[in-house]
Amino acid sequence: MHLYLLVPTDSRTPHSLEVNGRHWSLQSVNPDSSPFNSSFPVSDRTIPALQTFIRHRPSCEHIWIDAFCVPLAEPKRAQTLESMGYIYARAKEVLVVLSEAARPALERMQGGGGIGIEELAVLEREEWVERAWTYQEAVNSNVLVLTCEGEGSAIIRAAQFFECMSTALQECKGSVSEKLCTYPRLNAFEDIMLDFWMAGYEERAALNVMSNMDRRVQARKEDHFYAMIGAISSERASALGKVEPCEAFIRVCEEKGDFSFIYSAARREEVPGRRWRPVIGDLPSILPWHGKGTGQPGRLCEEGLWLDSMLVVQPAPPQEEARIFVEEWLTLVWKDESHGHQDLEEAAYATLQIMGFTGSQRWVSGAKGYFFPFEPVRSLVSYDRGDGKGLLYTPGVYIGAVKEKEGVSVLVG
C-alpha cells in the first residue's frame, strides 16, 4: 500500500497548495514521486475543510484527507480504500468538519448550553454521518472531535457533542417512531458513538458493524464491505484472494472466530453443511439496531458449524416470567410512552418493526419468551435437518429471559 500525507513545504512548488499562508504538498511514505496535481478531483468542500483543520491545528505536520491522499491509479487506490480502517485507527486525532450551517449549534454546545429543535434540524441535514466511510472514521479513531467550516468556528469533543444532541433528542416532543423518522441521521450518529465507546479497533462484533452500516450510503457497493472490514480488522480484502467483498468480510469474521454475521436477513446456501452460511451478495442485519456483545463464538467442522453459547428453546405456552420480561422490555424501549392497546405479542412485533425488523409476524412462543423468525418456521431458534447430522439455522429475533449458564453448543449444517 502507498500512503500519502499532506506535509508543509518551505516554499511554493509546482505541485503545492497554499492554505492559510502555508504551502502544503503530498508526500509518499514510499520513494515514489508525488501525484499531487490537477488530476485529483475534489469536492467544493475539500479546501474549506482543509483550511478549517489547519486553522485549528496549525502545528500539525502530517495530515490525511481522503480526497487528496487516496491515490487515483489502481491497484494503489483499491489497496488504500481497503486500508482506511487501519489508517484512521493509527491517526493521533480525527477532526470532523461539518458545514458552516452547524456553527450556531456547535457554539451553543461549546458554551455549555443546550440545543433545541432548530439546531437539531440543521444537524440532521449534515450528510457526513450517513456516509459508509464515516463509520470507520469515527469508531476506529483514538480521539474524535467536531468543528465546522468558517472563521472562528467552535471545536468540541465528540462526547460533548453526543451528550448535547442526545439530551435534545430526548427532550423534544414525539414518540420513539416519530423521532426515528424525523432524525434518522442523528440516531445513526448515536449508534456510531455507542460503538466508539463500547469496543476498540478490531474488537467489535460483526453484527454490530452490519447493523450500523445498514443505514449508510456509499458510491460503490464494494465500499460498504470495505468499510465493514476496516471496522473489525486491519486485513485487506484483496489479501484473501480474488473474492467478492462480501465473501472477504465473511472470511475475515470466520478467521476471527466471530460468526455473528449469520444473524443476517440474507438467503442461505443450499449445500449440506453450509446451509447456515449467507449467500454472497448483500448482508443486511436481521435487526438494524445497536446492540452489545463480543460476537458469536463458533468453530467450523466438516459437518457444518458448531455455535457456542446458544439458547435452545422448545415451543411452549409462555409463562408469567416471559410476559413480565416483554412488558419490561417494551417499557424500556418506549419509556413513558404507551405502546397502544395491542396484545403483548403484537406490541412486541410492532416495536421490532420500528427498529427495522422486516421478518415474519408469525411468532413462536417459548416458556420464557417469544421468537420472531425472519421467515415462518415450525419451531424456535432451529429445527431438525432431517438426517440426524445437525440443525438447520434460521435467523430471527428472540425476546425473552436468558441466563448465561443455559448456553450450549449446537451443530448447524
Summary of the structure (lengths in Angstrom):
residues: 413
radius of gyration: 23.9
end to end distance: 38.6
largest distance: 78.5
contacts: 1274
relative contact order: 0.08
helix: 39%
strand: 18%
